[in-house]
Amino acid sequence: MIAKLAASVDRICDRRMGINIVNGWYEEEFNMFGGVVLQGDERYRRSAEFVHLLRRLWTEDSVTHHGEFYQLDNAHLPLRPASAEPPEIFSVSSTEPGREFIANTCDWWFIGAPKAPETTHDDLMRSLEASVKNMDRRARELGRKVHFAFNPFVSIGNTTQEALDDAVEKIFAYDKDPGNRSSDRTRQIERRMLPATKAGLMGRAEDICKQVKRFEDIGLELLLIKFIPTVENVRRIGEQVISQVGSRASSASNYTTAGV
């Protein structure tokens, strides 16, 4: 079903379909749909087999497969994806088995950021650069190429603090329970957003654009940004950030380099 839906979406969105593989951890969610949370290497073996079958279904006329987790007999799709190359596979993991899965199987890696409160912006940049180099080595040894993505928070303001305050204010504006608006709740939201502020994409638009270039320089090719989804905010980020960095975007892939 995922392969079939992906093929249709790939045709609708002109070959820009991508699938993010999430192994899952929330047991209650698995239980409500009759699934089981796998542990350790087993979860990555299942994901690898899943991706292998997606690619076969997208490129072969008929697929028969009897594996560890999936059984298919003469399976086929009525439609293929629009592009000659199958849709790209994304994933995120910081564990050793997870990195090996990504190096062996995926096209893109969403790199995680250090979440310790004492982490500085420089710490973050060094961590991202080291992760890029590590995955490059792993993939190169396998004769593969993995691309790199990051998922930061963007908020525009005259200062980092002003941008953070504006984001928190907008979160409360959409909270239907006024009782949640307390100093403890505010601090809780700020603590959860703290790692995002270390990415350097909260503050003046010109500084955000410069930081996007720094990400590009260390090897990041895609920024899938988080932001407060108001019409005003979408327009502001589009006009002051995306339109500025978009002119540098590479056409090397279906996704905008260091863009959104």
SERO-444509 format. One record per residue (C-alpha): residue in three letters; x, y, z. Coordinates in nm, 3 decimals, always signed. Layout:
// residues N
NODE type      c1      c2      c3
NODE  ALA       X       Y       Z
...
END
This chain:
// residues 260
NODE type      c1      c2      c3
NODE  MET  +0.000  +0.000  +0.000
NODE  ILE  +0.282  +0.244  +0.081
NODE  ALA  +0.451  +0.170  -0.252
NODE  LYS  +0.122  +0.223  -0.437
NODE  LEU  +0.040  +0.551  -0.261
NODE  ALA  +0.396  +0.678  -0.310
NODE  ALA  +0.382  +0.607  -0.683
NODE  SER  +0.061  +0.809  -0.714
NODE  VAL  +0.195  +1.100  -0.508
NODE  ASP  +0.518  +1.100  -0.711
NODE  ARG  +0.312  +1.155  -1.026
NODE  ILE  +0.102  +1.427  -0.864
NODE  CYS  +0.398  +1.625  -0.726
NODE  ASP  +0.618  +1.592  -1.038
NODE  ARG  +0.882  +1.350  -0.909
NODE  ARG  +0.932  +1.519  -0.571
NODE  MET  +0.806  +1.227  -0.362
NODE  GLY  +1.022  +1.110  -0.073
NODE  ILE  +0.953  +0.871  +0.215
NODE  ASN  +1.085  +0.920  +0.566
NODE  ILE  +1.135  +0.583  +0.738
NODE  VAL  +1.059  +0.599  +1.111
NODE  ASN  +1.122  +0.277  +1.301
NODE  GLY  +0.889  +0.382  +1.579
NODE  TRP  +0.916  +0.377  +1.955
NODE  TYR  +0.570  +0.469  +2.093
NODE  GLU  +0.437  +0.132  +2.210
NODE  GLU  +0.082  +0.252  +2.274
NODE  GLU  +0.054  +0.368  +1.913
NODE  PHE  +0.181  +0.032  +1.784
NODE  ASN  -0.061  -0.156  +2.008
NODE  MET  -0.369  +0.034  +1.892
NODE  PHE  -0.300  -0.077  +1.533
NODE  GLY  -0.201  -0.432  +1.619
NODE  GLY  +0.173  -0.382  +1.572
NODE  VAL  +0.475  -0.471  +1.781
NODE  VAL  +0.767  -0.244  +1.872
NODE  LEU  +1.083  -0.426  +1.767
NODE  GLN  +1.405  -0.384  +1.962
NODE  GLY  +1.772  -0.358  +1.870
NODE  ASP  +1.899  -0.477  +1.533
NODE  GLU  +1.567  -0.642  +1.451
NODE  ARG  +1.393  -0.308  +1.390
NODE  TYR  +1.657  -0.204  +1.137
NODE  ARG  +1.644  -0.541  +0.959
NODE  ARG  +1.270  -0.493  +0.917
NODE  SER  +1.320  -0.139  +0.785
NODE  ALA  +1.588  -0.253  +0.539
NODE  GLU  +1.363  -0.530  +0.408
NODE  PHE  +1.073  -0.283  +0.382
NODE  VAL  +1.280  -0.036  +0.176
NODE  HIS  +1.416  -0.317  -0.042
NODE  LEU  +1.059  -0.421  -0.128
NODE  LEU  +0.946  -0.065  -0.198
NODE  ARG  +1.224  -0.023  -0.452
NODE  ARG  +1.150  -0.357  -0.615
NODE  LEU  +0.779  -0.279  -0.643
NODE  TRP  +0.858  +0.058  -0.799
NODE  THR  +1.092  -0.088  -1.062
NODE  GLU  +0.990  -0.449  -1.133
NODE  ASP  +0.686  -0.589  -1.315
NODE  SER  +0.621  -0.856  -1.051
NODE  VAL  +0.773  -0.919  -0.709
NODE  THR  +0.782  -1.247  -0.518
NODE  HIS  +0.959  -1.229  -0.183
NODE  HIS  +0.968  -1.454  +0.123
NODE  GLY  +1.175  -1.278  +0.385
NODE  GLU  +1.211  -1.245  +0.759
NODE  PHE  +0.925  -0.995  +0.796
NODE  TYR  +0.735  -0.971  +0.464
NODE  GLN  +0.580  -1.224  +0.227
NODE  LEU  +0.484  -1.124  -0.128
NODE  ASP  +0.363  -1.341  -0.415
NODE  ASN  +0.355  -1.193  -0.764
NODE  ALA  +0.291  -0.846  -0.621
NODE  HIS  +0.276  -0.560  -0.872
NODE  LEU  +0.168  -0.198  -0.901
NODE  PRO  -0.079  -0.063  -1.159
NODE  LEU  +0.130  +0.256  -1.179
NODE  ARG  +0.502  +0.324  -1.146
NODE  PRO  +0.650  +0.644  -1.002
NODE  ALA  +0.689  +0.925  -1.256
NODE  SER  +1.068  +0.933  -1.239
NODE  ALA  +1.305  +0.670  -1.374
NODE  GLU  +1.483  +0.667  -1.038
NODE  PRO  +1.263  +0.548  -0.748
NODE  PRO  +1.153  +0.799  -0.482
NODE  GLU  +1.426  +0.880  -0.232
NODE  ILE  +1.431  +0.731  +0.117
NODE  PHE  +1.496  +0.945  +0.425
NODE  SER  +1.560  +0.838  +0.783
NODE  VAL  +1.698  +0.963  +1.112
NODE  SER  +1.902  +0.780  +1.375
NODE  SER  +2.196  +0.847  +1.603
NODE  THR  +2.261  +0.488  +1.716
NODE  GLU  +2.531  +0.272  +1.562
NODE  PRO  +2.285  +0.017  +1.410
NODE  GLY  +2.075  +0.308  +1.283
NODE  ARG  +2.371  +0.474  +1.113
NODE  GLU  +2.467  +0.146  +0.951
NODE  PHE  +2.109  +0.107  +0.822
NODE  ILE  +2.120  +0.457  +0.674
NODE  ALA  +2.463  +0.406  +0.516
NODE  ASN  +2.351  +0.077  +0.361
NODE  THR  +1.995  +0.161  +0.262
NODE  CYS  +1.887  +0.525  +0.266
NODE  ASP  +1.936  +0.817  +0.029
NODE  TRP  +1.910  +1.092  +0.291
NODE  TRP  +1.999  +1.119  +0.660
NODE  PHE  +1.826  +1.366  +0.890
NODE  ILE  +2.110  +1.443  +1.130
NODE  GLY  +2.012  +1.486  +1.494
NODE  ALA  +2.142  +1.773  +1.706
NODE  PRO  +2.284  +1.753  +2.060
NODE  LYS  +2.005  +1.825  +2.308
NODE  ALA  +2.204  +1.897  +2.624
NODE  PRO  +2.116  +2.242  +2.768
NODE  GLU  +2.482  +2.338  +2.784
NODE  THR  +2.533  +2.275  +2.411
NODE  THR  +2.652  +2.588  +2.230
NODE  HIS  +2.607  +2.686  +1.867
NODE  ASP  +2.972  +2.599  +1.802
NODE  ASP  +2.918  +2.257  +1.963
NODE  LEU  +2.623  +2.199  +1.731
NODE  MET  +2.818  +2.293  +1.420
NODE  ARG  +3.110  +2.069  +1.516
NODE  SER  +2.869  +1.781  +1.584
NODE  LEU  +2.695  +1.825  +1.248
NODE  GLU  +3.024  +1.846  +1.058
NODE  ALA  +3.158  +1.535  +1.232
NODE  SER  +2.836  +1.347  +1.153
NODE  VAL  +2.858  +1.439  +0.785
NODE  LYS  +3.219  +1.319  +0.764
NODE  ASN  +3.139  +0.997  +0.950
NODE  MET  +2.845  +0.908  +0.725
NODE  ASP  +3.037  +1.006  +0.412
NODE  ARG  +3.306  +0.755  +0.511
NODE  ARG  +3.055  +0.478  +0.585
NODE  ALA  +2.869  +0.528  +0.258
NODE  ARG  +3.187  +0.561  +0.051
NODE  GLU  +3.314  +0.228  +0.185
NODE  LEU  +2.989  +0.073  +0.060
NODE  GLY  +3.010  +0.243  -0.279
NODE  ARG  +2.710  +0.463  -0.197
NODE  LYS  +2.627  +0.831  -0.152
NODE  VAL  +2.409  +0.956  +0.132
NODE  HIS  +2.275  +1.313  +0.131
NODE  PHE  +2.232  +1.520  +0.446
NODE  ALA  +1.929  +1.700  +0.589
NODE  PHE  +1.857  +1.889  +0.911
NODE  ASN  +1.533  +1.989  +1.086
NODE  PRO  +1.583  +2.324  +1.267
NODE  PHE  +1.336  +2.582  +1.396
NODE  VAL  +1.311  +2.920  +1.219
NODE  SER  +1.177  +3.236  +1.378
NODE  ILE  +1.254  +3.594  +1.269
NODE  GLY  +1.311  +3.875  +1.519
NODE  ASN  +1.553  +4.155  +1.598
NODE  THR  +1.732  +3.924  +1.842
NODE  THR  +1.736  +3.553  +1.922
NODE  GLN  +1.541  +3.616  +2.241
NODE  GLU  +1.281  +3.826  +2.061
NODE  ALA  +1.238  +3.553  +1.799
NODE  LEU  +1.199  +3.290  +2.073
NODE  ASP  +0.949  +3.506  +2.264
NODE  ASP  +0.747  +3.561  +1.946
NODE  ALA  +0.735  +3.186  +1.877
NODE  VAL  +0.621  +3.107  +2.233
NODE  GLU  +0.358  +3.383  +2.213
NODE  LYS  +0.216  +3.235  +1.892
NODE  ILE  +0.206  +2.888  +2.048
NODE  PHE  -0.009  +3.025  +2.331
NODE  ALA  -0.229  +3.212  +2.083
NODE  TYR  -0.338  +2.876  +1.938
NODE  ASP  -0.378  +2.702  +2.275
NODE  LYS  -0.751  +2.671  +2.344
NODE  ASP  -0.699  +2.627  +2.718
NODE  PRO  -0.611  +2.962  +2.878
NODE  GLY  -0.518  +2.775  +3.195
NODE  ASN  -0.204  +2.652  +3.020
NODE  ARG  -0.071  +3.006  +3.001
NODE  SER  +0.149  +3.008  +3.310
NODE  SER  +0.512  +3.089  +3.385
NODE  ASP  +0.582  +2.717  +3.437
NODE  ARG  +0.423  +2.631  +3.102
NODE  THR  +0.620  +2.910  +2.931
NODE  ARG  +0.948  +2.782  +3.074
NODE  GLN  +0.855  +2.426  +2.970
NODE  ILE  +0.801  +2.535  +2.609
NODE  GLU  +1.121  +2.740  +2.611
NODE  ARG  +1.319  +2.440  +2.741
NODE  ARG  +1.177  +2.218  +2.466
NODE  MET  +1.268  +2.479  +2.204
NODE  LEU  +1.613  +2.548  +2.348
NODE  PRO  +1.801  +2.303  +2.123
NODE  ALA  +1.640  +2.468  +1.819
NODE  THR  +1.774  +2.809  +1.918
NODE  LYS  +2.130  +2.672  +1.897
NODE  ALA  +2.095  +2.616  +1.521
NODE  GLY  +2.133  +2.988  +1.455
NODE  LEU  +1.806  +3.024  +1.266
NODE  MET  +1.628  +3.240  +1.523
NODE  GLY  +1.692  +3.614  +1.501
NODE  ARG  +1.751  +3.863  +1.219
NODE  ALA  +1.670  +3.740  +0.868
NODE  GLU  +2.014  +3.835  +0.734
NODE  ASP  +2.180  +3.631  +1.009
NODE  ILE  +1.955  +3.335  +0.935
NODE  CYS  +2.057  +3.351  +0.566
NODE  LYS  +2.425  +3.354  +0.663
NODE  GLN  +2.370  +3.050  +0.885
NODE  VAL  +2.200  +2.863  +0.601
NODE  LYS  +2.518  +2.920  +0.399
NODE  ARG  +2.728  +2.779  +0.686
NODE  PHE  +2.511  +2.468  +0.688
NODE  GLU  +2.561  +2.435  +0.315
NODE  ASP  +2.938  +2.473  +0.355
NODE  ILE  +2.963  +2.176  +0.594
NODE  GLY  +2.763  +1.950  +0.364
NODE  LEU  +2.396  +1.991  +0.456
NODE  GLU  +2.179  +1.983  +0.144
NODE  LEU  +1.827  +2.017  +0.279
NODE  LEU  +1.670  +2.210  +0.565
NODE  LEU  +1.322  +2.089  +0.652
NODE  ILE  +1.231  +2.375  +0.881
NODE  LYS  +0.994  +2.394  +1.176
NODE  PHE  +0.811  +2.722  +1.230
NODE  ILE  +0.486  +2.865  +1.362
NODE  PRO  +0.247  +2.803  +1.067
NODE  THR  +0.064  +3.134  +1.036
NODE  VAL  +0.006  +3.296  +0.695
NODE  GLU  +0.205  +3.599  +0.810
NODE  ASN  +0.497  +3.384  +0.921
NODE  VAL  +0.500  +3.180  +0.600
NODE  ARG  +0.514  +3.499  +0.394
NODE  ARG  +0.779  +3.656  +0.616
NODE  ILE  +1.010  +3.353  +0.606
NODE  GLY  +0.946  +3.313  +0.233
NODE  GLU  +1.027  +3.674  +0.150
NODE  GLN  +1.312  +3.738  +0.392
NODE  VAL  +1.486  +3.398  +0.398
NODE  ILE  +1.381  +3.149  +0.129
NODE  SER  +1.383  +3.400  -0.156
NODE  GLN  +1.732  +3.510  -0.048
NODE  VAL  +1.894  +3.167  -0.016
NODE  GLY  +1.694  +3.009  -0.297
NODE  SER  +1.903  +3.181  -0.566
NODE  ARG  +2.201  +2.973  -0.450
NODE  ALA  +2.007  +2.647  -0.460
NODE  SER  +2.165  +2.361  -0.649
NODE  SER  +1.966  +2.159  -0.899
NODE  ALA  +2.169  +1.848  -0.819
NODE  SER  +1.868  +1.677  -0.662
NODE  ASN  +1.490  +1.704  -0.657
NODE  TYR  +1.512  +1.893  -0.329
NODE  THR  +1.621  +2.252  -0.278
NODE  THR  +1.974  +2.280  -0.145
NODE  ALA  +1.979  +2.434  +0.201
NODE  GLY  +1.622  +2.539  +0.133
NODE  VAL  +1.278  +2.460  +0.258
END
